């Protein structure tokens, strides 16, 4: 790899790394991280494809099971919103043993709360009421969603482990191990998606089990790698005290709030879509469009990690905005070339096994989602600035604005004749855009841009 991980991890002087071209360094750091997210998203789409292929083979209602999977995943992630930002916490707060123990204890409490929330959704009558009434689903679909949620009570522990281990590895500049662990996890998921229904297991339950097994294996590998790759202590510096609970809470509360609002946007969109004609088809089409499009733009969210990872390399920081713009243009062009042409429909039909109205809804949503790279890159850049300067209070405002933006779009666009998955994807993009603009407004004048910071016009 072009990126000298040892130099980064040891905090080598800038002149040791200055001879490396900044764009090559950024590329070497980004490619493994992008592959991690892409492969994880491919794993989810493999489950959707399995539901489609196995459902058609056995004469099942494909739209019904895909809709149940889409809603179950969205609710699982919402219940785990308090632990979504643990990776940023580990990234920002050092890597010494005392800090790791403190962050792990902090994460343990949040993981317990998320597990209880998921158990309530999956096993209680109150959870059934929430799924059927708040999500606007009929009783049969709500029961199917609860069936899919049952094994997901293990998800909070897996997610917390992955998030913290990934944050520590990113802080040390270790991108490649993240990709290796994810390849192993994806292979496990795909293998189980294919094999479990073949031996008579319910396709939806098999999909959830396959996802958890693959991600659990990945979490274990990442934890092992993070334990072996701890950032070494400086020989001339006294050990710094670990951050206190108040400091961790003050830094993390805005991140958790932002994650909650971000993940609440999916159930909010689903609530609007469930009130349209043929809700199972609309929900399934939107879920497919959202999942496939994330493969192209979802990894751009990780640009928010770069500013902190290269905090001691001014030449690299100065090039990060140009690098982000280039990636944004590349992904926008690629999505437009695919989903604004018949090629996209052909690929979705062949790879996902979709046909008829579900295919129509998915392709219509994907055409709109081609605009996502632009708004996601904008948001990720300002999120990175906020984390670098520990100005995460800006996340409070931006999270609220995101929800308001989504609700406004979903309420207004039906009056213009837009509905179905197109309505859902427009709402999603509206939320991304308003959130990014709110972050930019909140941080304007409060923190320097990466170029100004790199030029030394602001202090550390």
LUMKOLPA-408934 format. One record per residue (C-alpha): residue number from 1; chain; x, y, z; residue in one letter. Coordinates in Angstrom, 1 decimal. Layout:
<atoms>
  nr kette     xx     yy     zz rest
 NUM     A      X      Y      Z    A
...
</atoms>
This chain:
<atoms>
  nr kette     xx     yy     zz rest
   1     A    0.0    0.0    0.0    X
   2     A    1.1    3.6   -0.6    X
   3     A    0.0    4.6    2.8    X
   4     A    2.8    4.1    5.4    X
   5     A    0.7    2.8    8.3    X
   6     A    3.7    2.4   10.6    X
   7     A    4.7    6.1   10.1    X
   8     A    1.1    7.2   10.7    X
   9     A    0.6    5.0   13.8    X
  10     A    3.9    6.2   15.4    X
  11     A    3.2    9.8   14.7    X
  12     A    6.3   10.1   12.4    X
  13     A    7.5   13.7   11.6    X
  14     A    5.8   15.3    8.6    X
  15     A    9.0   15.3    6.5    X
  16     A    9.0   11.5    6.7    X
  17     A    5.7   11.4    4.9    X
  18     A    5.9   14.6    2.9    X
  19     A    7.5   12.8   -0.1    X
  20     A    4.3   10.8   -0.6    X
  21     A    1.8   12.5   -2.9    X
  22     A   -1.3   13.5   -0.9    X
  23     A   -3.8   12.2   -3.4    X
  24     A   -2.1    8.8   -3.4    X
  25     A   -2.1    8.8    0.3    X
  26     A   -5.8    9.6    0.4    X
  27     A   -6.6    7.0   -2.2    X
  28     A   -4.6    4.4   -0.4    X
  29     A   -6.5    5.1    2.8    X
  30     A   -9.9    5.5    1.2    X
  31     A  -10.1    2.4   -1.1    X
  32     A  -10.0   -0.2    1.7    X
  33     A  -12.5    1.8    3.8    X
  34     A  -14.8    2.2    0.7    X
  35     A  -14.6   -1.6    0.0    X
  36     A  -15.6   -2.2    3.6    X
  37     A  -18.8   -0.3    3.3    X
  38     A  -19.5   -1.4   -0.3    X
  39     A  -19.1   -5.1    0.6    X
  40     A  -21.3   -4.7    3.7    X
  41     A  -24.1   -3.2    1.6    X
  42     A  -23.6   -5.9   -1.0    X
  43     A  -24.3   -8.4    1.8    X
  44     A  -27.6   -6.8    2.5    X
  45     A  -28.6   -6.8   -1.1    X
  46     A  -27.6  -10.4   -1.4    X
  47     A  -30.2  -11.1    1.2    X
  48     A  -32.8   -9.2   -0.8    X
  49     A  -31.8  -11.1   -3.9    X
  50     A  -32.1  -14.4   -2.0    X
  51     A  -35.6  -13.4   -0.9    X
  52     A  -36.5  -12.7   -4.5    X
  53     A  -35.0  -15.8   -6.0    X
  54     A  -36.2  -18.3   -3.3    X
  55     A  -39.6  -16.6   -3.1    X
  56     A  -40.2  -17.0   -6.8    X
  57     A  -39.0  -20.6   -6.8    X
  58     A  -41.5  -21.5   -4.0    X
  59     A  -44.4  -19.3   -5.2    X
  60     A  -44.2  -16.9   -2.2    X
  61     A  -45.1  -13.2   -2.2    X
  62     A  -41.8  -11.7   -2.9    X
  63     A  -42.9   -8.1   -2.3    X
  64     A  -44.3   -9.1    1.1    X
  65     A  -41.0  -10.6    2.4    X
  66     A  -38.8   -7.9    1.0    X
  67     A  -41.0   -5.2    2.6    X
  68     A  -40.8   -7.1    5.9    X
  69     A  -37.0   -7.2    5.6    X
  70     A  -36.7   -3.5    4.7    X
  71     A  -38.9   -2.5    7.7    X
  72     A  -37.1   -4.9   10.1    X
  73     A  -33.6   -3.6    9.1    X
  74     A  -34.7    0.0    9.4    X
  75     A  -36.2   -0.5   12.9    X
  76     A  -33.2   -2.5   14.0    X
  77     A  -30.9    0.3   13.0    X
  78     A  -33.1    2.9   14.7    X
  79     A  -33.0    0.9   17.9    X
  80     A  -29.2    0.8   17.6    X
  81     A  -29.0    4.6   16.9    X
  82     A  -27.3    5.3   20.3    X
  83     A  -24.3    3.1   19.3    X
  84     A  -24.0    4.1   15.7    X
  85     A  -21.4    6.9   16.5    X
  86     A  -19.1    4.8   18.7    X
  87     A  -16.6    4.6   15.8    X
  88     A  -16.3    8.4   15.8    X
  89     A  -15.8    8.4   19.6    X
  90     A  -13.0    5.8   19.3    X
  91     A  -11.5    7.7   16.4    X
  92     A  -11.4   11.1   18.2    X
  93     A  -10.3   10.1   21.8    X
  94     A   -6.9    8.3   21.5    X
  95     A   -5.9    4.7   21.7    X
  96     A   -4.2    4.1   25.1    X
  97     A   -5.4    1.2   27.3    X
  98     A   -7.1    3.4   29.9    X
  99     A   -9.0    5.2   27.2    X
 100     A  -10.0    2.0   25.5    X
 101     A  -11.4    0.6   28.8    X
 102     A  -13.3    3.8   29.5    X
 103     A  -14.8    3.9   26.0    X
 104     A  -15.7    0.2   26.2    X
 105     A  -17.5    0.7   29.5    X
 106     A  -19.4    3.7   28.0    X
 107     A  -20.3    1.6   25.0    X
 108     A  -21.4   -1.3   27.1    X
 109     A  -24.1    0.8   28.7    X
 110     A  -25.4    2.0   25.4    X
 111     A  -25.4   -1.5   23.9    X
 112     A  -27.5   -2.8   26.8    X
 113     A  -30.1    0.0   26.2    X
 114     A  -30.2   -0.8   22.5    X
 115     A  -30.6   -4.5   23.1    X
 116     A  -33.5   -3.9   25.4    X
 117     A  -35.2   -1.7   22.8    X
 118     A  -34.8   -4.3   20.1    X
 119     A  -36.2   -7.0   22.4    X
 120     A  -39.2   -4.9   23.2    X
 121     A  -39.9   -4.5   19.5    X
 122     A  -39.4   -8.1   18.6    X
 123     A  -41.1   -9.9   21.5    X
 124     A  -43.7   -7.7   23.1    X
 125     A  -47.3   -6.7   22.3    X
 126     A  -46.1   -3.1   22.6    X
 127     A  -43.6   -3.8   19.9    X
 128     A  -46.3   -5.2   17.7    X
 129     A  -48.5   -2.2   18.3    X
 130     A  -45.6    0.1   17.3    X
 131     A  -44.8   -1.8   14.1    X
 132     A  -48.4   -2.0   13.0    X
 133     A  -49.6    1.5   14.0    X
 134     A  -46.6    3.8   13.9    X
 135     A  -45.3    2.2   10.7    X
 136     A  -48.8    1.9    9.3    X
 137     A  -48.6   -1.8    8.4    X
 138     A  -51.4   -4.4    8.4    X
 139     A  -51.3   -7.1   11.1    X
 140     A  -49.9   -9.9    8.9    X
 141     A  -47.0   -7.8    7.7    X
 142     A  -46.3   -6.5   11.2    X
 143     A  -46.1  -10.1   12.5    X
 144     A  -43.7  -10.9    9.7    X
 145     A  -41.5   -7.9   10.7    X
 146     A  -41.5   -9.1   14.3    X
 147     A  -40.4  -12.6   13.1    X
 148     A  -37.5  -10.9   11.2    X
 149     A  -36.6   -8.8   14.3    X
 150     A  -36.3  -11.7   16.7    X
 151     A  -32.7  -12.7   15.9    X
 152     A  -31.6   -9.1   15.6    X
 153     A  -31.4   -8.7   19.4    X
 154     A  -27.8   -9.8   18.9    X
 155     A  -27.1   -6.9   16.5    X
 156     A  -26.3   -4.2   19.2    X
 157     A  -23.4   -6.1   20.6    X
 158     A  -22.1   -6.9   17.1    X
 159     A  -22.5   -3.3   15.9    X
 160     A  -20.8   -1.8   19.0    X
 161     A  -17.8   -4.1   18.6    X
 162     A  -17.4   -3.3   14.9    X
 163     A  -17.8    0.4   15.5    X
 164     A  -15.2    0.7   18.2    X
 165     A  -12.7   -1.6   16.6    X
 166     A  -13.1    0.2   13.3    X
 167     A  -12.5    3.6   14.9    X
 168     A   -9.3    2.5   16.6    X
 169     A   -8.0    1.0   13.3    X
 170     A   -8.8    4.1   11.4    X
 171     A   -7.1    6.3   13.9    X
 172     A   -3.9    4.3   13.4    X
 173     A   -4.3    4.5    9.6    X
 174     A   -5.1    0.8    9.2    X
 175     A   -7.5    0.6    6.3    X
 176     A   -6.6   -2.7    4.7    X
 177     A   -7.5   -5.0    7.7    X
 178     A  -11.0   -3.5    7.7    X
 179     A  -11.5   -4.6    4.1    X
 180     A  -10.1   -8.1    4.7    X
 181     A  -12.4   -8.7    7.7    X
 182     A  -15.4   -7.5    5.6    X
 183     A  -14.6   -9.8    2.7    X
 184     A  -14.7  -12.8    5.1    X
 185     A  -17.9  -11.6    6.6    X
 186     A  -19.5  -11.1    3.2    X
 187     A  -18.5  -14.5    2.0    X
 188     A  -20.1  -16.0    5.0    X
 189     A  -23.3  -14.1    4.5    X
 190     A  -23.7  -15.0    0.9    X
 191     A  -22.9  -18.7    1.6    X
 192     A  -25.6  -18.9    4.2    X
 193     A  -28.1  -17.0    2.1    X
 194     A  -27.7  -19.6   -0.6    X
 195     A  -27.5  -22.7    1.6    X
 196     A  -30.0  -22.2    4.5    X
 197     A  -33.2  -21.9    2.4    X
 198     A  -32.0  -24.9    0.3    X
 199     A  -32.3  -27.1    3.4    X
 200     A  -35.9  -25.9    4.2    X
 201     A  -35.3  -22.8    6.4    X
 202     A  -37.7  -19.9    6.0    X
 203     A  -36.0  -17.5    3.5    X
 204     A  -36.6  -14.4    5.7    X
 205     A  -35.3  -16.0    8.8    X
 206     A  -32.3  -17.4    6.9    X
 207     A  -31.5  -14.0    5.6    X
 208     A  -31.5  -12.4    9.0    X
 209     A  -29.3  -15.3   10.4    X
 210     A  -26.9  -15.0    7.5    X
 211     A  -26.5  -11.3    8.0    X
 212     A  -25.9  -11.6   11.8    X
 213     A  -23.4  -14.5   11.3    X
 214     A  -21.4  -12.7    8.7    X
 215     A  -21.3   -9.4   10.7    X
 216     A  -20.5  -11.3   13.9    X
 217     A  -17.5  -12.9   12.3    X
 218     A  -16.4   -9.6   11.0    X
 219     A  -16.7   -8.0   14.4    X
 220     A  -14.6  -10.6   16.0    X
 221     A  -11.8  -10.3   13.4    X
 222     A  -11.8   -6.5   13.8    X
 223     A  -11.6   -6.7   17.5    X
 224     A   -8.6   -9.0   17.3    X
 225     A   -6.9   -6.7   14.8    X
 226     A   -7.6   -3.6   16.9    X
 227     A   -6.1   -5.3   20.0    X
 228     A   -2.9   -6.2   18.1    X
 229     A   -2.6   -2.8   16.4    X
 230     A   -2.9   -0.4   19.4    X
 231     A   -1.4    3.0   19.0    X
 232     A    2.0    2.9   20.9    X
 233     A    2.6    5.2   23.8    X
 234     A    5.1    8.1   23.3    X
 235     A    8.3    7.2   25.2    X
 236     A    8.7   10.8   26.5    X
 237     A    5.2   11.6   27.5    X
 238     A    3.4   10.7   30.7    X
 239     A    0.2    8.6   30.1    X
 240     A   -2.8   10.9   29.6    X
 241     A   -5.8   10.4   31.9    X
 242     A   -8.7    8.7   30.1    X
 243     A  -11.6   11.0   29.2    X
 244     A  -14.2   11.3   31.9    X
 245     A  -17.8   10.2   31.6    X
 246     A  -18.9   13.8   31.4    X
 247     A  -16.4   14.5   28.6    X
 248     A  -17.5   11.4   26.7    X
 249     A  -21.1   12.3   27.1    X
 250     A  -20.6   15.9   26.0    X
 251     A  -18.8   14.8   22.9    X
 252     A  -21.0   11.8   22.1    X
 253     A  -24.5   13.0   22.9    X
 254     A  -24.7   15.2   19.7    X
 255     A  -23.4   12.2   17.6    X
 256     A  -26.0    9.9   19.1    X
 257     A  -28.8   12.4   18.6    X
 258     A  -27.7   12.9   15.0    X
 259     A  -27.6    9.1   14.4    X
 260     A  -31.1    8.7   16.0    X
 261     A  -32.5   11.4   13.7    X
 262     A  -30.7   10.0   10.7    X
 263     A  -32.0    6.5   11.3    X
 264     A  -35.5    7.7   12.2    X
 265     A  -35.7    9.1    8.7    X
 266     A  -36.2    5.6    7.2    X
 267     A  -39.2    4.7    9.4    X
 268     A  -40.6    8.2    8.7    X
 269     A  -40.3    7.7    5.0    X
 270     A  -41.8    4.2    5.3    X
 271     A  -44.7    5.7    7.3    X
 272     A  -45.6    7.9    4.3    X
 273     A  -45.1    5.1    1.8    X
 274     A  -47.2    2.6    3.8    X
 275     A  -50.2    4.9    3.2    X
 276     A  -50.0    4.7   -0.6    X
 277     A  -51.7    2.1   -2.9    X
 278     A  -50.0   -1.3   -2.9    X
 279     A  -47.8   -0.4    0.1    X
 280     A  -45.8   -3.7    0.1    X
 281     A  -44.7   -3.1   -3.5    X
 282     A  -43.8    0.6   -2.8    X
 283     A  -41.9   -0.3    0.4    X
 284     A  -40.1   -3.1   -1.4    X
 285     A  -39.2   -1.0   -4.4    X
 286     A  -38.0    1.9   -2.2    X
 287     A  -35.9   -0.5    0.0    X
 288     A  -34.2   -2.0   -3.1    X
 289     A  -33.5    1.4   -4.6    X
 290     A  -32.1    2.7   -1.3    X
 291     A  -30.0   -0.4   -0.8    X
 292     A  -28.5   -0.5   -4.3    X
 293     A  -27.8    3.2   -4.4    X
 294     A  -26.0    3.0   -1.1    X
 295     A  -23.4    0.8   -2.7    X
 296     A  -22.4    3.8   -4.8    X
 297     A  -22.7    6.6   -2.3    X
 298     A  -22.8    5.1    1.2    X
 299     A  -19.0    4.9    1.5    X
 300     A  -18.7    8.7    0.8    X
 301     A  -20.0    9.1    4.3    X
 302     A  -16.7    7.8    5.6    X
 303     A  -15.0   11.0    4.3    X
 304     A  -15.9   12.4    7.7    X
 305     A  -13.1   10.2    9.2    X
 306     A  -10.3   11.5    6.9    X
 307     A   -9.8   14.9    8.6    X
 308     A   -9.1   13.4   12.0    X
 309     A   -7.0   10.5   10.5    X
 310     A   -4.7   13.0    8.8    X
 311     A   -4.9   15.6   11.4    X
 312     A   -1.0   15.9   11.6    X
 313     A   -0.4   16.0    7.8    X
 314     A   -1.2   19.5    6.5    X
 315     A   -0.4   18.6    2.9    X
 316     A   -2.9   15.8    2.9    X
 317     A   -5.6   17.9    4.6    X
 318     A   -5.2   20.6    2.0    X
 319     A   -6.0   18.2   -0.8    X
 320     A   -8.9   16.5    1.0    X
 321     A  -11.6   18.9   -0.4    X
 322     A  -10.4   18.4   -4.0    X
 323     A  -10.3   14.6   -3.4    X
 324     A  -13.8   14.6   -2.1    X
 325     A  -15.1   16.6   -5.0    X
 326     A  -13.4   14.2   -7.5    X
 327     A  -15.0   11.2   -5.8    X
 328     A  -18.4   12.9   -5.8    X
 329     A  -18.2   13.6   -9.5    X
 330     A  -17.1   10.1  -10.3    X
 331     A  -20.0    8.4   -8.4    X
 332     A  -22.6   10.9   -9.7    X
 333     A  -21.5   10.2  -13.3    X
 334     A  -21.5    6.4  -12.7    X
 335     A  -24.9    6.4  -11.2    X
 336     A  -26.3    8.6  -13.9    X
 337     A  -24.8    6.3  -16.6    X
 338     A  -26.4    3.3  -15.1    X
 339     A  -29.7    4.4  -13.7    X
 340     A  -30.7    7.0  -16.3    X
 341     A  -30.3    4.3  -19.1    X
 342     A  -31.9    0.9  -19.7    X
 343     A  -28.6   -0.7  -18.5    X
 344     A  -29.7   -0.1  -14.9    X
 345     A  -33.0   -1.8  -15.3    X
 346     A  -31.3   -4.8  -16.9    X
 347     A  -28.8   -5.1  -14.1    X
 348     A  -31.4   -4.9  -11.3    X
 349     A  -33.6   -7.5  -13.0    X
 350     A  -30.8   -9.9  -13.6    X
 351     A  -28.9   -9.6  -10.3    X
 352     A  -31.9   -9.1   -7.9    X
 353     A  -34.3  -11.3   -9.7    X
 354     A  -37.0   -8.6   -9.7    X
 355     A  -39.8   -8.2  -12.1    X
 356     A  -43.1   -6.4  -12.7    X
 357     A  -44.2   -3.5  -10.4    X
 358     A  -41.4   -4.0   -7.8    X
 359     A  -38.8   -3.6  -10.6    X
 360     A  -40.6   -0.5  -11.9    X
 361     A  -40.6    1.1   -8.4    X
 362     A  -36.9    0.2   -7.8    X
 363     A  -35.7    1.7  -11.1    X
 364     A  -37.7    4.9  -10.6    X
 365     A  -36.2    5.4   -7.2    X
 366     A  -32.7    4.6   -8.4    X
 367     A  -33.0    7.3  -11.1    X
 368     A  -33.6    9.9   -8.4    X
 369     A  -30.9    8.5   -6.1    X
 370     A  -28.2    9.4   -8.7    X
 371     A  -28.1   12.9   -7.0    X
 372     A  -27.1   11.4   -3.6    X
 373     A  -23.3   11.6   -4.0    X
 374     A  -23.4   15.4   -4.2    X
 375     A  -25.4   15.9   -1.0    X
 376     A  -23.7   13.1    0.9    X
 377     A  -20.3   14.5    0.1    X
 378     A  -21.3   18.0    1.3    X
 379     A  -22.6   16.6    4.6    X
 380     A  -19.6   14.3    5.2    X
 381     A  -17.1   17.2    4.7    X
 382     A  -18.7   19.3    7.4    X
 383     A  -19.2   16.4    9.7    X
 384     A  -15.5   15.7    9.4    X
 385     A  -14.7   19.3   10.3    X
 386     A  -17.0   19.1   13.4    X
 387     A  -15.3   15.9   14.6    X
 388     A  -11.8   17.2   14.0    X
 389     A  -12.5   20.4   16.0    X
 390     A  -14.8   18.5   18.5    X
 391     A  -17.6   20.9   17.6    X
 392     A  -20.2   18.1   17.6    X
 393     A  -22.9   20.4   19.0    X
 394     A  -23.6   21.4   15.4    X
 395     A  -25.0   17.9   15.0    X
 396     A  -28.0   18.8   17.2    X
 397     A  -29.3   21.4   14.8    X
 398     A  -28.5   19.6   11.6    X
 399     A  -30.3   16.4   12.8    X
 400     A  -33.5   18.3   13.5    X
 401     A  -33.3   20.1   10.2    X
 402     A  -32.9   16.8    8.4    X
 403     A  -36.1   15.4    9.8    X
 404     A  -38.0   18.6    9.0    X
 405     A  -36.6   18.6    5.5    X
 406     A  -37.7   15.0    4.9    X
 407     A  -41.2   15.6    6.3    X
 408     A  -41.7   18.8    4.2    X
 409     A  -40.7   17.0    1.0    X
 410     A  -42.9   14.0    1.7    X
 411     A  -45.9   16.2    2.6    X
 412     A  -45.5   18.6   -0.4    X
 413     A  -44.5   16.5   -3.3    X
 414     A  -47.6   14.3   -3.6    X
 415     A  -49.4   17.6   -4.5    X
 416     A  -47.2   17.7   -7.5    X
 417     A  -48.1   14.2   -8.6    X
 418     A  -45.0   12.4   -7.2    X
 419     A  -45.6    9.2   -5.3    X
 420     A  -44.2    5.7   -4.8    X
 421     A  -40.5    5.1   -4.4    X
 422     A  -39.8    8.4   -6.2    X
 423     A  -41.4   10.2   -3.3    X
 424     A  -39.4    8.3   -0.8    X
 425     A  -36.1    8.9   -2.5    X
 426     A  -36.8   12.6   -3.0    X
 427     A  -37.5   12.8    0.8    X
 428     A  -34.2   11.1    1.5    X
 429     A  -32.2   13.5   -0.7    X
 430     A  -34.1   16.5    0.8    X
 431     A  -33.0   15.4    4.2    X
 432     A  -29.4   15.0    3.1    X
 433     A  -29.3   18.4    1.6    X
 434     A  -30.9   20.3    4.4    X
 435     A  -28.7   18.5    6.9    X
 436     A  -25.5   19.4    5.0    X
 437     A  -26.5   23.0    4.6    X
 438     A  -27.4   23.3    8.3    X
 439     A  -23.9   21.9    9.3    X
 440     A  -22.2   24.4    7.0    X
 441     A  -24.2   27.2    8.5    X
 442     A  -23.5   26.1   12.1    X
 443     A  -19.7   25.7   11.5    X
 444     A  -19.2   28.8    9.4    X
 445     A  -16.8   31.1   11.3    X
 446     A  -16.5   28.6   14.2    X
 447     A  -13.9   26.3   12.7    X
 448     A  -11.3   26.7    9.9    X
 449     A  -11.7   25.0    6.6    X
 450     A   -9.2   22.2    6.0    X
 451     A   -7.3   24.3    3.6    X
 452     A   -6.9   27.1    6.1    X
 453     A   -6.0   24.7    8.8    X
 454     A   -3.4   23.0    6.6    X
 455     A   -1.9   26.4    5.7    X
 456     A   -1.3   27.1    9.4    X
 457     A   -3.6   30.1    9.6    X
 458     A   -5.4   28.6   12.6    X
 459     A   -4.0   26.9   15.7    X
 460     A   -4.4   23.3   16.5    X
</atoms>
